[in-house]
Amino acid sequence: MPELPEVETTRRGVEPHAVGRRIVRLAVHESRLRWPVAKGLARKVAGQRIRATGRRAKYLLFELESGTLLLHLGMSGSLRVLPAATARKAHDHIDFVLDSGQSLRFNDPRRFGSLHYASGPADEHPLLIALGPEPLHSRFNRDYLWSITRRRRVAIKQLLMNSHLVVGVGNIYASEALFRARIRPQRQARGLSRAEAARLVRAVRSVLRAAIRVGGTTLRDYVGADGAAGYFRQKLFVYERAGAACRICRTPVRHLNQGQRSSYYCPSCQK
């Protein structure tokens, strides 16, 4: 699944092609996504100029002259910049045809993505209003993380992946951040000290920024806006490395099932 770094990489890739351009036509080839694309959406956005791009959690935001488009890439979706005349391929569901002659083309094999329109402030849209702080924002700090872990028996990795508490820290980056912070994923959240909370905040920010710098982590069929793969996978310390030697201490990395998620950790480096 595209996570925060992949979505941010996509935003940065499409921004120079989108901002200042007018949407000549929104072509919805397949409306049956996770939520059906609203029937009147194409008519509502046609002719509007894209004033800015943004991201909230794993949603791409396109600020228009009136309202904001919210695009979620789903489990396997991608948004590519192509000449508008490029022949469609399987699973190309939506085209944002721009006055530059280019198109922002949304491809989603599993159709778990979605496209929405917010007529008011985007943060007040029902899909965004209850979300927690961004992990790269100053609001996500040691005191905040320590305070939300108090009296919570849930495993710290599951807490990190709770979008109502902090957004965009998916399975890959939660595993990697916990390794960098030297905290086992199954530790109860309430057991974290203030010092460990500070280490974990730094680790979350560090791993996300590192992934953004190299274009995200390519898993299965995710690619960026230019079609290029992300390269952070080559730098993973524990994720999907069960049985392999830890890159730090050479102890075999272990696998752990946490609910429906797989976790990976080093029993020597993480306590």
Steps between C-alpha positions, in 0.01 A plus 500: 500500500630851423580656836578858597842519326357356178208743506729796577735389222204492262389846611845645438516327163169633367517847657707674228273355232173579678523831687378791290344271241132486419305175500358485149316178571469243776453168322363232732538172314408287802300650785478184711788561737501448876229764507321579171622819335222759528307528176518878477867529591636526143269790423581671831878512450523549123658837421638553848865586553716299742632755748710270720569139588511361851490183703308402813590155630486279189266730305626715214334843499444716193387847603282647226357846452187371672543199727757223531537157339605219734664198336592182688726254318352200678694174526678503165413825326731749331466843344714554190575805285449407133420665166121515491493307171678199651295186449333373814617177660313257719390654830541862382185632665523882508670770292550858614547650152690829532528801271870418455412195292602271785286277714521389862395137458378294793561126470364268768494123437311419821266801489553574869586862424250785503435852375301756696417869490495738796312823440623646832830467687658164415585426865128504578416228249354193682797286392755743645341672796574226758859433396793542738800728449750460218815318618725765341310785667620660824178392674628142488767526768628320808239640735214422264611141439570437867158640600302282255682184612397537864260226619494342152562126506515477121835411342705807409512401132121484483476839668736651241274368224182650651416790267287665769819546706760561228456470124697336226724266701420173325635152559833542325603825663366410845719187495804696386447787744467263795825333399679835487353593838607159645144416611332166436171525305308289755584722799194645672471867415448598862843358588692758298709750690526865400850432369372213284214718374754763397712238321197363320385842379848564361506156338158541336603833351839369392367192322222692322734777385756246378231315302370822344852593389536180296145483366336264747503123526396293200283209606309300239391742226537848649684757287536874532352776288775458240470122494824454692528256788586606855829380642450507878441124496873456454556678832252306714643364824229253604185515287453170308850388606397212733791261543751737344787633708437835669699767317628628838571197722460199263230339719226340283201729453177356640145502363195567715129500417316794654136470411489494120839667467848352482765656720874457487757577766850421625488332844845634583469863386142557614385475862 
